[in-house]
């Protein structure tokens, strides 16, 4: 049965009484907006949701939250709705150890008192607790809560019956009429609970998307198509993503339409989130200055998210670790830093750098750029600043220093290196590697690099403009998809395959493509058929091969094994990512970050990160006590050799572009854990993910 996380339940408890939420002065100060899930899972028996997520209030007030809830729960009459809400708040504190020790018995005691009054959130919470212990009891609690139109329980019941259909692993092709009747009856029961939610929230885009997802899982993509379209037309960005990425083929107006709509809608969401985060910054700083480790940790995330500043992010990470935040301590490691700066150099390398420095002092542009690349390869701040200054000098020399004679070969190289220097300067500014992120400045560098014929600058400028960015100086969000498309066209004409892939989505062909004979009939715009859904089309496959060849040509054929220190770094990275991912809404479509892709579905996670230090892929599986399988994570890592990088880049690209990739990737049989343990393991330990223990196993792809 799919779980709706416990924090969602208690965000909903506040919606039962606006006056109660307003009585919490600290919470009112921190009114930051409704969590994405609470837009979907609303109480249909109360006023609209309060803007204050209760888990946020508790995180920052700890003992005060527990005491305040307990005083109300113990002193008011049980017929008082505020008292019932407070009892759920106390139970939440006992369950999670907020302001008191974890105590499931006390948690149940308070919930059962509220449940005696048929208080829907309490019944739902009890159902959530029972899910992993006694499904029949869980269903009983969920049903009692759902009878009161409590949306969380309605969703949980829908998910339960949906899981029964998925567990059958059959389709109508293999079913008897009787089996198909039973399957269809269960499927309709799952859909009926979602439709009951929809009755009260007719145009809620998230409910419409959940209905579309259920139809796809139960009856297939073609049956679900009109429901995805309805959800997208009502503003659901995930449905828009599904339509352009999976439902419509390349070079169609429909795919182009939904890609544009998706990026336009996502830009609006990003703008709203940035404004909300800016509102909460003073609050976070105030609590961090008082020594609150959680606030310090969130500031670390703040400066690594929508407001990038790598130096500030690291500073707050160190402060949070010193204040006792276990995630930051684990990530930093024993030496208290992410890295130790530049690696020790061989005498030969030192001599090479000395020669570059000598030539650079004489304004040799090529030497200046190559020296900048040397410093850029180190991740310590001092080296990064030196690299930035040298990239800046590269551009300055090209634009301002005249030479009496430059060979034709060096003339082209000087132009190439100047364009590449603009690319690095743009990335530094965009990602906030030395100061606050400055997208406007990055845009200027990318435009200059595009003028100097650098394809990567043209592509990155397209990405920046298509995604949109916050202009902090003028307090305005900027996006220009038409200009972005022009940049992609410029990049594609210079053989940038990533740009060419984007243009396919926008139904734009380069001149040479328009002259080629069409291999498929594109006169009719319709969703792809099942055969197409299982395969790349030939042009995409060719593009992917070209990308892999170019991306892997610079990697060696052989390398020594990955170090234990690097495995610990990967471990810390996985723990940090998973503690974020498990709190997100599940989806059968991949989430695409800057350098990695992941699927979060069926309670599990699959993620691939083809980084150049040591690429890895992992799968997190929620255990099943009935099968004797614990919670576990299997990590397959690799040395960044040419062959290995090719494999990881291929999987990354397939996850991003291949239709239906991953829709079944997180369904596992009971032998999967046994197979994982049979591998040669180089790191085998236990970590905490979302408060639960997970056995984590690392295996080298070259040894299995």
Secondary structure, DSSP 8 states (H G I E B T S, - for coil): -----HHHHHHHHHHT-HHHHHT-HHHHHT-----HHHHHS-BTTSSS--S--HHHHHHHHTHHHHHHHHHHHHHS-TTSHHHHHHHHHHHHHHHHTSSS---HHHHHHHHHHHHTTT-HHHHHHHHHHHTTT-HHHHHHHHHHHHTTTBHHHHHHHHHHHHHHHHHH---TTT--HHHHHHHHHHHHHHHHHHHHHHHHSTT-HHHHHHHHHHHHHHH-HHHHHHHHHHHHHTT-HHHHHHIIIIIB-SS-HHHHHHHHHHHHHHHHHHHHHHHHHHHHHHHHHHHHHTT-HHHHHHHHHHTTTTS--HHHHHHHHHHHHHTT-HHHHHHHTTTTSS--SS----HHHHHHHHHHHHHHHTT-HHHHHHHHHHHHTS-SHHHHHHHHHHHHHHHHHHHH---S---HHHHHHHHHHHHHHHHHHHHHHHHTSSSS--HHHHHHHHHHHHHTT-HHHHHHHHHHHHH-EEETTTTEEE--HHHHHHHHHHHHHTT-HHHHHHHHHTT---HHHHTS--SS--SS--B--HHHHTS--HHHHHHHHHHHHHHHTTS-S------HHHHHHHHHHHHHHHHHHTTS--EEEEEE-SS-EEEEETTEEEEEE--SSS-EEEEEE--BGGGTB--EEEEEE----HHHHHHHHHHHHHHHHSTTTTTTTT---TTHHHHHHTS-EEEEEEEEETTEEEEEEEEEGGG-
